[in-house]
């Protein structure tokens, strides 16, 4: 761990899964997911861990994929 954060190597399978997730869930205006968002979800899912996020689009995608979400507060204190 570096500074309390774990460095995660993204293996080819997680990268492919991230691409599949983005292809299935991305929409320019209604679900603006970055590839990094999708990598985070793919890794969390692969590890069987919850995903912590304040991003509503990412939280919705995680829930749609059956991944537990830990909703973090955004700047206004709202949780996804």
Secondary structure, DSSP 8 states (H G I E B T S, - for coil): -BTTB------HHHHHHHHHHHHHH-BTTTB---HHHHHHHHHHHHHT--EEES-HHHHHHHHHTT--EEE-B-TTS-B-
